[in-house]
Amino acid sequence: MEVQIEPSWKDALSSVFEQEFFKGLVSFVKDEFRQGKVFPQGKDIFNAFEHCPLDKVKVVILGQDPYHGPNQAHGLSFSVRPGTPFPPSLLNIFKEIKTDLGIPMPPNGDLTRWADQGVFLLNATLTVRAHEAGSHQKKGWEEFTDEVIRLISVRKEHVVFLLWGAYAQKKVDLIDQSKHLILKAPHPSPLSSHRGFFGCKHFSKTNDYLIAQGKEPINW
């Protein structure tokens, strides 16, 4: 099946694209776009892959669903387009970065600058119906993104996986813990951030690990 995705990922995932579940997923998503409003735009569905080729991946941040409001989702977990107010979870991420590393709040919530440095911002589900959270779950996206996580684990070494919240932490079984660093914390949403996301220091810990492995740290 022909999928418009960054070449290194296209090559690595070619066998997945031929599987029946993925063909069914593509059919479902196309139907959803025909019938109503879906986020992100079609051209942005694989944005995380475009900005972070497989050989560049140093950090993986797992989200669950794209944002389902207008002008928010653009294919990078937790990220929103410039000019869009910070969603609560993203605001808490920036607060923790400020506490952890002393970096002030950025002018916008566009995390493309992270992706371009090797931070793979992957949602478990890559599309969503407008204003209907979770509407594209259990349609095949999770099967696809599980394969992506497995692939990173097998092909790469010394990647930092940031698993925030119970949902992301369920993915731990897909990752070889003997050659990667897994950092866990509660989700940064207002419902759970005070239970241990604040103070987790994941951003400094990530950079310390990358430096120890001879890699460039992330400019958060």
Steps between C-alpha positions, in 0.01 A plus 500: 500500500631847406532717813629858492754490781868591551721259298688333788172421676341389174777248449498377862120466516437367148384158624257661746342708224415179314315341791123470489444698821682801350302485176181496708627794705573706187152426368343606832697827518419591139130444571520718811659786302224471239222505759611782729776694670807301607818619669781542417489590131589213271839647414590514872402147609860374473663830604695338786660264248578780252690708756676211672636232264572162657877553512452831686277370783656569842191550719143368472210682669179301483159662492161339460267696270542810283331816628145511363446878483568730202855627433654269761617159375770493236641150534736542798395375844425780751588768240271775365541743215643847564231742614298228672464529880696239695281200593525423875734199462740693277499793742598261780780355286642849453464570873702187582768597246527842661535346848737227382727695266417867555379540140227767479158442343529495119302743282287220353415133545642374171739214587635461146831635633518194729412261219775645281751419777402132520201504735243263347160635608273200442131469582360148533210607277590733213156638407181604679152624408449869580381556858477124569793385714595137443279466192773332292629268770494123440479539122857384432712801594616345827610186316702717262661719766585194713695371200676837476604485868620141457698599194676785682583265786649236268681724251634766735714516816498741793167668425320674787130407525290746703187316616257738669183352647358150518415474131853577380652277770314199361733523199801407712478136389576608142838646602828320570592648838853357484606750232265797542414739784135502611382788716151480651286768666132586543337673204555879480126568490360716785330185639829325574793740459525568875534128572857487373528652154608825659847435635569194281794680335460290187648769278830532686514121548452452125783738418731347761445158343550625143824674597620182674439313173699756301188658346399864471255600774159641409450876511163488676 
